[in-house]
Amino acid sequence: MDQHIAEAIGRPDLIRLDDRLVCLRFETMKVVSALAAVRHLLDTGAVRRGDTLLDSSSGIYAYALALACHRHGMRCHIVGSTTVDGTLCAQLAVLGATLERMEPCEDLKLDQKRRVERVHEILAEHPDYHWMRQYHDDIHYLGYRAVAERISRSTGGNALTLVGGVGSGASTGALARYLREDRPDVELVGVQPFGSVTFGAGHIADPEIIIAGIGSSIPFGNVSHTSYDTLHWISFDAALAGSVDLLRRHAVFAGLSTGAGYLAARWERSRAPERTVLFIAADTGHRYVDGVYARHREAAAVDSLTPRQVTDRTELALPWSRMDWNRAPGSGPAGET
């Protein structure tokens, strides 16, 4: 029996959508990494019960850290993005977390930079606070070992391709690391929005919006570039089509990044009939009802969408591009590595 709701929320479902396509569905994925990270900090004496944990978040990690703090008797302070909605604000308040929401900003890249700058200001004012550094501290890898073990048990000895939004790098990087300990042939496919600098696509703007949570306007230390075999860059419109099709075809109600991952996973499955393809659904679709699902009539048919295959990031183009990354080292601007 679970001792706290966070443990139940962090346990994913494995759903076989067809014979070679599997969905790893979380209610809130980052609860896995936040719980394990806070437990590790307590066990090693880096923090004590009652201390304040601090971080920046566009939404999911804020909820995850608040739950982990509630579980372990910690205080929680979040510097929140403009994308943090009213439902989450209310949940954080009741859980006892304090939310410092940034002023509205049309540029989500600038919003991310401003949040990190504010974290540094808070640390100068409160040096006793512990910055969780979800983007840079690999303690956020720890919680995914149990998830990787469950994936291995459930998929058996089949050749496996893992697909997921890159984001901070923790989920896909950790799962690939742990899975490859016993199965070195596991392939990792990362999904990015246009405009993200993580793999050098900052020069391509998506006219709709950068997909919060799977891209970045600043370098992230937790991203292990050499773990990725393939990259997909997917626009808002294409991700919307994927999200709607996933709900319509398979009844899986998930967030926008999941729609992008589902689209990429379908493509990878079509190219490798001998492999099982597993994609990550990081959260549910509730936050995306107005921005995505209410627009379901606009969604393109996913079978009509194909990626532009590129060999260099200068060739990237909306709405969808794919590149063989081949576990190359970190990336600079387009045309550089």
Backbone torsions as a table, in degrees:
resi	resn	phi	psi	omega
1	MET	NA	136.8	178.6
2	ASP	-69.2	147.4	179.7
3	GLN	-95.3	-10.9	-178.9
4	HIS	-156.4	149.0	-178.6
5	ILE	-58.9	-29.9	-179.3
6	ALA	-59.3	-34.5	-179.2
7	GLU	-67.2	-37.4	177.8
8	ALA	-71.4	-42.1	-179.4
9	ILE	-63.4	-34.5	-177.4
10	GLY	-79.9	-8.0	-178.3
11	ARG	-86.7	117.1	-175.4
12	PRO	-82.1	162.7	171.5
13	ASP	-101.0	141.1	172.8
14	LEU	-106.3	116.8	-174.1
15	ILE	-121.2	120.1	177.6
16	ARG	-84.7	111.5	-178.4
17	LEU	-81.8	-33.5	167.7
18	ASP	-155.1	-166.6	-170.5
19	ASP	-65.5	-21.7	-177.9
20	ARG	-131.5	12.4	-179.3
21	LEU	-126.7	120.1	-175.0
22	VAL	-124.6	138.4	177.2
23	CYS	-107.4	125.1	172.8
24	LEU	-96.4	99.3	-169.1
25	ARG	-103.2	121.9	175.6
26	PHE	-106.7	150.9	166.4
27	GLU	-75.0	-46.9	174.0
28	THR	-148.6	100.8	-169.0
29	MET	-61.3	-40.2	-171.3
30	LYS	-71.7	-6.4	171.6
31	VAL	-60.4	-35.6	179.3
32	VAL	-57.7	-50.2	-176.4
33	SER	-74.6	-37.6	-178.5
34	ALA	-66.0	-44.0	179.8
35	LEU	-60.0	-48.9	-178.0
36	ALA	-66.7	-37.4	-179.0
37	ALA	-65.8	-45.5	-179.8
38	VAL	-66.2	-40.8	177.7
39	ARG	-60.6	-41.6	179.4
40	HIS	-64.7	-42.0	179.3
41	LEU	-62.7	-40.4	177.8
42	LEU	-67.7	-44.8	-177.7
43	ASP	-63.6	-32.8	-178.0
44	THR	-91.3	-3.4	178.9
45	GLY	81.0	9.4	179.1
46	ALA	-67.6	-30.5	175.3
47	VAL	-137.2	166.4	176.6
48	ARG	-127.5	157.1	176.2
49	ARG	-53.7	135.4	-178.8
50	GLY	97.3	-16.1	177.2
51	ASP	-68.0	162.8	178.4
52	THR	-100.8	126.6	175.7
53	LEU	-102.5	137.6	-171.3
54	LEU	-127.1	139.6	168.8
55	ASP	-164.4	170.7	176.2
56	SER	-101.7	146.6	-178.5
57	SER	-156.9	148.1	172.4
58	SER	-92.6	-2.4	175.1
59	GLY	154.2	-65.9	-171.1
60	ILE	-65.2	-44.0	-177.8
61	TYR	-67.7	-31.9	177.5
62	ALA	-58.4	-47.2	179.1
63	TYR	-64.8	-43.0	-179.3
64	ALA	-61.9	-45.7	-178.7
65	LEU	-68.4	-37.7	177.4
66	ALA	-61.3	-40.8	178.0
67	LEU	-66.3	-42.8	179.7
68	ALA	-63.9	-39.3	177.9
69	CYS	-67.0	-40.9	176.9
70	HIS	-61.0	-41.7	-179.4
71	ARG	-63.4	-38.3	-171.2
72	HIS	-109.8	11.9	174.8
73	GLY	70.4	40.2	-179.8
74	MET	-111.6	162.0	170.3
75	ARG	-93.8	153.2	-174.5
76	CYS	-135.3	130.1	175.8
77	HIS	-127.8	125.5	-176.5
78	ILE	-117.5	131.4	166.9
79	VAL	-94.7	107.5	-168.5
80	GLY	-99.0	150.1	176.0
81	SER	-72.8	165.2	172.5
82	THR	-65.4	-16.7	-178.7
83	THR	-81.4	-6.6	177.7
84	VAL	-68.1	119.8	-173.6
85	ASP	-90.3	175.1	-175.4
86	GLY	-63.6	-36.9	179.1
87	THR	-61.1	-46.1	-179.7
88	LEU	-68.0	-39.0	177.4
89	CYS	-56.2	-44.0	-179.7
90	ALA	-66.7	-41.6	179.0
91	GLN	-61.8	-45.3	-179.2
92	LEU	-61.3	-42.1	-178.5
93	ALA	-62.8	-44.8	-178.7
94	VAL	-68.6	-33.8	178.0
95	LEU	-72.3	-10.5	178.3
96	GLY	95.4	3.4	177.2
97	ALA	-81.0	148.2	174.2
98	THR	-102.0	134.4	-177.9
99	LEU	-115.7	124.3	174.3
100	GLU	-108.1	99.4	-173.4
101	ARG	-88.3	130.9	-179.6
102	MET	-69.9	154.3	176.7
103	GLU	-62.5	149.2	-179.7
104	PRO	-53.0	139.7	-178.3
105	CYS	-146.5	126.1	-178.0
106	GLU	-71.1	-23.7	-177.7
107	ASP	-98.7	106.9	-178.3
108	LEU	-67.4	-24.3	175.5
109	LYS	-65.0	-46.1	178.5
110	LEU	-65.5	-36.4	178.9
111	ASP	-58.6	-44.5	-179.8
112	GLN	-63.7	-43.9	179.7
113	LYS	-62.8	-43.2	-179.7
114	ARG	-64.2	-36.5	179.8
115	ARG	-64.5	-43.3	179.7
116	VAL	-65.8	-39.5	177.3
117	GLU	-61.6	-39.2	179.6
118	ARG	-67.2	-35.8	176.4
119	VAL	-57.8	-44.1	180.0
120	HIS	-63.8	-37.4	177.2
121	GLU	-64.0	-42.2	-179.8
122	ILE	-65.1	-41.0	179.1
123	LEU	-63.2	-34.3	176.8
124	ALA	-67.3	-34.6	179.4
125	GLU	-79.5	-31.4	-175.7
126	HIS	-132.9	76.2	-177.4
127	PRO	-63.6	-13.8	178.5
128	ASP	-81.9	-11.8	176.2
129	TYR	-69.4	149.0	176.7
130	HIS	-107.3	119.1	178.6
131	TRP	-81.9	120.8	-176.1
132	MET	-72.3	-24.7	175.9
133	ARG	50.4	55.9	-178.1
134	GLN	-60.0	-24.5	-179.2
135	TYR	-82.7	-16.9	-168.1
136	HIS	-130.5	-18.2	-175.5
137	ASP	-100.0	120.2	-174.5
138	ASP	-77.1	7.7	168.5
139	ILE	-62.5	-17.9	178.1
140	HIS	-75.8	-5.7	173.4
141	TYR	-77.4	-28.8	-163.4
142	LEU	-57.7	-41.3	-174.6
143	GLY	-67.2	-15.6	-175.2
144	TYR	-86.0	-6.9	179.5
145	ARG	-61.3	-45.7	-179.9
146	ALA	-63.4	-35.5	178.0
147	VAL	-65.9	-42.9	179.0
148	ALA	-62.1	-40.7	179.1
149	GLU	-63.3	-38.6	178.5
150	ARG	-67.7	-39.6	177.1
151	ILE	-60.2	-44.5	-179.3
152	SER	-61.5	-43.3	179.7
153	ARG	-64.3	-37.2	-173.4
154	SER	-81.4	-29.3	-177.2
155	THR	-98.1	-5.9	176.1
156	GLY	63.0	-143.9	-175.8
157	GLY	-93.2	9.7	-179.0
158	ASN	-64.8	144.2	172.3
159	ALA	-58.8	134.4	-169.5
160	LEU	-125.7	135.2	170.6
161	THR	-116.7	127.1	-180.0
162	LEU	-104.3	129.9	-178.0
163	VAL	-124.0	132.2	177.5
164	GLY	-168.1	158.6	174.5
165	GLY	-63.0	139.0	-175.8
166	VAL	-73.6	-53.6	179.6
167	GLY	51.9	-127.8	-179.4
168	SER	-72.6	-13.8	-179.9
169	GLY	95.2	-10.6	-172.3
170	ALA	-70.9	-48.2	-172.2
171	SER	-68.7	-55.7	-178.5
172	THR	-67.8	-40.9	-179.6
173	GLY	-63.3	-43.8	-179.2
174	ALA	-68.4	-47.0	-178.8
175	LEU	-60.7	-42.6	178.3
176	ALA	-63.5	-43.3	-179.7
177	ARG	-59.5	-49.1	-175.9
178	TYR	-72.3	-38.2	178.4
179	LEU	-64.4	-38.6	-176.7
180	ARG	-73.5	-11.6	175.9
181	GLU	-60.2	-35.6	178.7
182	ASP	-111.3	-17.3	-175.9
183	ARG	-134.8	78.0	-174.6
184	PRO	-64.0	-12.6	-179.2
185	ASP	-87.4	4.0	177.0
186	VAL	-62.0	127.9	177.9
187	GLU	-98.5	142.9	-178.6
188	LEU	-117.7	124.7	179.1
189	VAL	-114.4	119.4	179.2
190	GLY	-97.3	143.3	178.8
191	VAL	-114.0	131.4	-178.1
192	GLN	-130.6	150.4	168.0
193	PRO	-85.3	155.7	170.1
194	PHE	-65.0	145.0	-177.6
195	GLY	97.6	-12.7	180.0
196	SER	-81.7	137.1	-178.8
197	VAL	-87.2	-9.5	-171.0
198	THR	-55.9	-42.2	177.0
199	PHE	-119.4	28.9	169.7
200	GLY	79.6	35.4	178.7
201	ALA	-115.2	23.6	-178.9
202	GLY	-65.7	-15.5	-177.2
203	HIS	-85.4	-5.7	-179.2
204	ILE	-110.9	117.8	-178.9
205	ALA	-95.4	137.0	172.8
206	ASP	-90.9	122.0	-176.4
207	PRO	-63.8	-20.2	179.4
208	GLU	-84.9	-70.6	-174.9
209	ILE	-172.0	146.3	169.5
210	ILE	-70.9	134.8	-176.4
211	ILE	-73.7	103.5	-175.2
212	ALA	-57.3	137.2	174.7
213	GLY	99.8	-25.5	-179.0
214	ILE	-114.4	-3.4	176.4
215	GLY	-125.2	-176.3	179.8
216	SER	-157.5	149.2	173.2
217	SER	-100.5	-2.9	178.9
218	ILE	-132.9	154.7	178.7
219	PRO	-66.3	141.5	179.3
220	PHE	-113.6	127.1	-179.4
221	GLY	-69.7	-22.7	-178.6
222	ASN	-81.2	-5.3	178.7
223	VAL	-84.6	116.3	175.3
224	SER	-96.9	94.2	-175.2
225	HIS	-57.3	-33.7	-176.2
226	THR	-74.5	0.5	176.2
227	SER	-86.3	-18.1	-168.8
228	TYR	-95.7	132.2	177.0
229	ASP	-90.2	-34.5	-173.4
230	THR	-144.2	147.9	175.6
231	LEU	-124.6	139.1	170.0
232	HIS	-119.3	131.1	170.5
233	TRP	-106.5	124.1	-170.9
234	ILE	-130.2	132.1	-177.3
235	SER	-78.8	168.4	176.6
236	PHE	-57.0	-47.4	-176.3
237	ASP	-62.4	-41.3	179.6
238	ALA	-68.6	-39.8	178.1
239	ALA	-64.8	-39.1	176.1
240	LEU	-58.3	-44.9	178.8
241	ALA	-60.9	-40.5	178.5
242	GLY	-65.2	-43.5	-179.9
243	SER	-61.9	-45.2	-179.1
244	VAL	-65.5	-42.5	-179.9
245	ASP	-66.0	-38.2	179.2
246	LEU	-62.1	-40.1	177.4
247	LEU	-71.0	-45.2	-176.5
248	ARG	-67.5	-42.6	-173.9
249	ARG	-84.2	-38.3	-171.5
250	HIS	-122.3	-0.8	178.2
251	ALA	63.9	24.1	176.6
252	VAL	-95.8	115.9	-177.1
253	PHE	-99.1	105.2	-171.7
254	ALA	-140.8	173.6	-175.1
255	GLY	-75.2	177.8	-175.0
256	LEU	-66.2	-38.2	179.0
257	SER	-64.4	-30.6	176.8
258	THR	-66.8	-39.3	176.4
259	GLY	-59.5	-39.7	177.4
260	ALA	-66.5	-43.9	179.3
261	GLY	-64.4	-38.9	177.7
262	TYR	-62.0	-42.6	179.1
263	LEU	-61.5	-47.2	179.0
264	ALA	-63.7	-40.3	-178.5
265	ALA	-64.9	-41.2	177.0
266	ARG	-59.0	-41.0	-178.8
267	TRP	-67.9	-44.0	-179.9
268	GLU	-64.5	-37.0	177.0
269	ARG	-62.2	-40.0	-178.8
270	SER	-66.9	-24.0	-178.2
271	ARG	-89.5	-17.8	-174.0
272	ALA	-136.7	80.3	-175.0
273	PRO	-64.8	-13.7	-179.2
274	GLU	-89.7	-5.5	-173.7
275	ARG	-110.3	145.5	167.9
276	THR	-85.7	132.7	-178.7
277	VAL	-111.9	122.8	-179.6
278	LEU	-115.4	126.6	178.5
279	PHE	-118.0	151.2	-175.0
280	ILE	-93.1	128.8	170.6
281	ALA	-107.4	103.6	-167.6
282	ALA	-77.9	-24.7	-178.3
283	ASP	-157.7	174.0	179.4
284	THR	-82.8	174.4	-175.6
285	GLY	-90.2	5.9	-172.1
286	HIS	-61.9	-36.5	-179.0
287	ARG	-71.8	-10.2	-171.4
288	TYR	-113.6	14.0	-176.6
289	VAL	-60.6	-52.4	-176.8
290	ASP	-72.2	-43.2	-173.9
291	GLY	-79.6	-21.2	-175.5
292	VAL	-124.8	-63.4	-169.6
293	TYR	-71.0	-29.0	176.0
294	ALA	-67.7	-15.6	179.7
295	ARG	-102.0	24.5	-172.4
296	HIS	-61.4	-26.7	179.4
297	ARG	-70.1	-18.6	178.0
298	GLU	-82.5	-12.8	-171.2
299	ALA	-66.1	131.0	174.4
300	ALA	-71.9	154.6	174.2
301	ALA	-69.3	129.1	-175.4
302	VAL	-63.8	-28.8	179.8
303	ASP	-67.9	-16.0	178.8
304	SER	-88.8	-5.6	-176.7
305	LEU	-101.3	130.9	175.5
306	THR	-137.3	146.1	-179.2
307	PRO	-78.9	151.1	170.2
308	ARG	-81.8	119.4	179.7
309	GLN	-81.5	122.9	-177.1
310	VAL	-122.4	156.8	176.0
311	THR	-112.9	-9.6	179.4
312	ASP	-146.0	146.9	-175.6
313	ARG	-70.3	-13.0	173.2
314	THR	-68.5	-15.0	-178.9
315	GLU	-93.6	-2.5	-177.3
316	LEU	-59.1	141.5	179.3
317	ALA	-153.4	144.1	173.4
318	LEU	-64.2	153.1	3.9
319	PRO	-94.0	-5.9	-172.2
320	TRP	-159.3	125.0	177.2
321	SER	-131.6	149.3	-179.7
322	ARG	-131.2	141.7	-178.8
323	MET	-142.7	136.8	171.5
324	ASP	-74.7	112.7	-177.1
325	TRP	-87.2	-33.3	174.1
326	ASN	58.3	38.4	175.3
327	ARG	54.1	40.3	178.8
328	ALA	-75.6	160.5	178.7
329	PRO	-71.0	-178.5	-174.1
330	GLY	-53.4	159.5	-172.4
331	SER	-115.4	144.9	168.9
332	GLY	-102.9	-152.9	177.1
333	PRO	-62.1	167.6	179.4
334	ALA	-52.7	135.6	-179.2
335	GLY	90.3	-5.2	179.9
336	GLU	-126.3	157.9	170.6
337	THR	-135.5	NA	NA
